[in-house]
Amino acid sequence: EIVLTQSPGTLSLSPGERATLSCRASQSVSSSYLAWYQQKPGQALRLLIYGASSRATGIPDRFSGSGSGTDFTLTISRLEPEDFAVYYCQQYGSSPLYTFGQGTKLEIK
Amino acid sequence: QVQLVQSGAEVKKPGASVKVSCKASGYTFTSYDINWVRQATGQGLEWMGWMNPNSGNTGYAQKFQGRVTMTRNTSISTAYMELSSLRSEDTAVYYCAMGSGWYGDFDYWGQGTLVTVSS
């Protein structure tokens, strides 16, 4: 089973700052199959990034994804108030077919 | 627009079963797999399995093998997830999710169904 470890667990930043979130896999993940999601309280997940670096429909260009192999990064270039949420990475392909990281909470400093 | 609308919250006793529905609209129901993912309060996300609405074929995470059944009714574009032998640890929000692309991601999610298991 591929385990995804996200860091940090909590990130405290101010609007306008840059956020860098990490997702590390216990085994190599195909870049085609690494995604990032945003979740706000009481809401379902919203797809941000698929294929490690492609933005989903309607996602602002301040969100970007990068990485390969076992190390992936989600970057939010300039934080807006609505960006404070929990972020999850997810991989597809290894048994179980899908696994998620434990999440990074992005909170207002 | 694509929508996945789930059934309402459920309260069940330990040992019982629960069946959650997910009604799809805005696309051809049989075109894309429906997956189920759960999230216990304050916890992470756990994938439970997939179902192909066209063939009815399913694949379950090993953890849930023998306890979960995923079915569908194509005439009403609805997928179902039934979990049996419920225990308190099954208390969670259950989501249906669908990926319309080729990259193993889920671009559409239901609103979630809270299942509470309590005596």
Interface residues (C-beta under 8 A of the other chain):
Chain A: S32 Y33 A35 Y37 A44 L45 R46 L47 Y50 G51 S54 A56 T57 Y88 Q90 Q91 Y92 G93 S95 P96 L97 Y98 T99 F100 G101 Q102 G103
Chain B: N35 V37 G44 L45 E46 W47 W50 G59 A61 Q62 K63 Y95 A97 G101 W102 Y103 G104 D105 F106 D107 W109 G110 Q111 G112
